[in-house]
Amino acid sequence: LIFVTGFGHARVPHQFPPNPSLGMWVERQRQDYKNYKKGDSSSMTEDEIQLLNRVGFKWERSDQPWERSYEELVSFVEEFGHARVPQKSPHSSLGRWVVEQRQNYKRYLKGDSSSSMTVDQLQLLNKIGFEWEGRNN
């Protein structure tokens, strides 16, 4: 909670020089959570998950938080009227993110634990008319 209070979010970097053990602890929570979701051996409990969710804990490590890319996609949709972001354009990083969401969605549908897709993310993308099939599918 000290981190959340001080930084205003719960996205603790893996390498956090002011408190290296916090970064390692966060990584252990993320791994335990993945194991828990898969039904594998884990020390994670539902109560712990709920407590961490309440402070905005991020279960996936990301250099570019999902929410930031989503907001960029929302802006793209507002400007162009669709969510078909070209791979080769001034929006190429957003285009790669869109492809990644499609791949995560396919893994999510198969029940593949390597998918970082959440129900909330799925609903947000559907809300803006996200197209789950790319042109090459």
Secondary structure per residue as TSV (DSSP state, phi and psi in degrees):
chain	resnum	aa	ss	phi	psi
A	1	L	-	360.0	-29.2
A	2	I	H	-62.3	-41.9
A	3	F	H	-61.4	-48.0
A	4	V	H	-60.4	-44.1
A	5	T	H	-63.9	-42.4
A	6	G	H	-73.6	-36.6
A	7	F	H	-106.8	-12.8
A	8	G	S	79.1	9.8
A	9	H	S	-157.8	171.1
A	10	A	-	-114.7	25.1
A	11	R	-	-89.9	75.2
A	12	V	-	-73.5	124.3
A	13	P	-	-68.5	150.7
A	14	H	S	-55.5	-45.2
A	15	Q	S	-101.6	104.1
A	16	F	-	-122.7	88.8
A	17	P	T	-50.8	-38.7
A	18	P	T	-63.3	-23.2
A	19	N	-	-153.8	78.3
A	20	P	H	-56.4	-33.5
A	21	S	H	-68.8	-27.2
A	22	L	H	-65.7	-44.7
A	23	G	H	-59.7	-42.4
A	24	M	H	-67.1	-39.5
A	25	W	H	-61.3	-43.5
A	26	V	H	-60.5	-44.8
A	27	E	H	-61.1	-38.8
A	28	R	H	-64.3	-39.6
A	29	Q	H	-63.1	-42.7
A	30	R	H	-62.7	-42.2
A	31	Q	H	-68.1	-43.6
A	32	D	H	-60.8	-38.4
A	33	Y	H	-64.1	-44.5
A	34	K	H	-59.7	-44.6
A	35	N	H	-62.4	-42.3
A	36	Y	H	-59.6	-45.8
A	37	K	H	-62.9	-34.9
A	38	K	H	-79.7	-12.9
A	39	G	T	86.0	10.7
A	40	D	-	-82.6	173.4
A	41	S	S	-60.1	129.0
A	42	S	-	-156.4	145.5
A	43	S	S	-88.7	-2.1
A	44	M	-	-71.1	139.2
A	45	T	-	-118.2	162.6
A	46	E	H	-61.1	-37.8
A	47	D	H	-62.0	-42.6
A	48	E	H	-63.9	-41.7
A	49	I	H	-59.6	-46.7
A	50	Q	H	-63.3	-41.8
A	51	L	H	-62.3	-45.1
A	52	L	H	-67.6	-38.8
A	53	N	H	-61.3	-38.0
A	54	R	H	-61.1	-31.1
A	55	V	T	-94.1	7.2
A	56	G	T	82.0	24.7
A	57	F	-	-56.4	136.2
A	58	K	-	-98.6	117.9
A	59	W	S	-78.1	-18.0
A	60	E	S	-114.2	137.5
A	61	R	-	-84.4	134.6
A	62	S	-	-151.1	138.2
A	63	D	S	-75.0	-27.6
A	64	Q	S	-125.8	102.2
A	65	P	-	-53.5	143.2
A	66	W	H	-54.2	-42.4
A	67	E	H	-61.4	-38.0
A	68	R	H	-65.1	-43.9
A	69	S	H	-66.9	-37.9
A	70	Y	H	-61.8	-45.0
A	71	E	H	-62.3	-37.2
A	72	E	H	-63.9	-39.6
A	73	L	H	-66.6	-40.6
A	74	V	H	-58.6	-44.5
A	75	S	H	-61.8	-41.0
A	76	F	H	-60.6	-46.0
A	77	V	H	-62.5	-41.5
A	78	E	H	-63.0	-37.5
A	79	E	H	-78.0	-42.2
A	80	F	H	-107.2	-10.8
A	81	G	S	80.8	9.0
A	82	H	S	-157.1	169.0
A	83	A	-	-110.7	21.7
A	84	R	-	-89.8	84.2
A	85	V	-	-81.4	122.2
A	86	P	-	-67.0	145.8
A	87	Q	S	-68.1	-38.1
A	88	K	S	-109.2	98.8
A	89	S	S	-171.0	179.5
A	90	P	T	-62.5	-12.4
A	91	H	T	-104.7	28.5
A	92	S	H	-62.0	-35.9
A	93	S	H	-68.2	-36.2
A	94	L	H	-67.2	-38.6
A	95	G	H	-60.5	-41.7
A	96	R	H	-65.2	-38.2
A	97	W	H	-63.8	-40.7
A	98	V	H	-60.9	-45.1
A	99	V	H	-60.3	-41.9
A	100	E	H	-61.5	-38.7
A	101	Q	H	-65.2	-39.6
A	102	R	H	-63.4	-41.6
A	103	Q	H	-66.9	-42.0
A	104	N	H	-61.9	-38.6
A	105	Y	H	-64.1	-43.6
A	106	K	H	-60.9	-42.9
A	107	R	H	-65.4	-39.2
A	108	Y	H	-59.6	-46.0
A	109	L	H	-61.8	-33.3
A	110	K	H	-81.5	-6.5
A	111	G	T	78.7	17.0
A	112	D	-	-72.9	121.1
A	113	S	T	-68.6	-10.6
A	114	S	T	-77.8	-7.3
A	115	S	-	-76.0	133.4
A	116	S	-	-96.5	4.9
A	117	M	-	-66.5	134.1
A	118	T	-	-112.3	163.3
A	119	V	H	-60.8	-41.4
A	120	D	H	-60.4	-44.2
A	121	Q	H	-63.3	-42.9
A	122	L	H	-58.7	-45.8
A	123	Q	H	-65.1	-41.7
A	124	L	H	-62.5	-43.3
A	125	L	H	-66.8	-41.7
A	126	N	H	-62.0	-37.0
A	127	K	H	-60.1	-30.9
A	128	I	T	-99.8	11.3
A	129	G	T	78.7	32.3
A	130	F	-	-59.4	136.9
A	131	E	-	-99.8	113.3
A	132	W	S	-75.1	-18.8
A	133	E	S	-105.7	125.3
A	134	G	-	-78.7	176.8
A	135	R	T	-64.6	-29.7
A	136	N	T	-86.9	3.7
A	137	N	-	-95.4	360.0
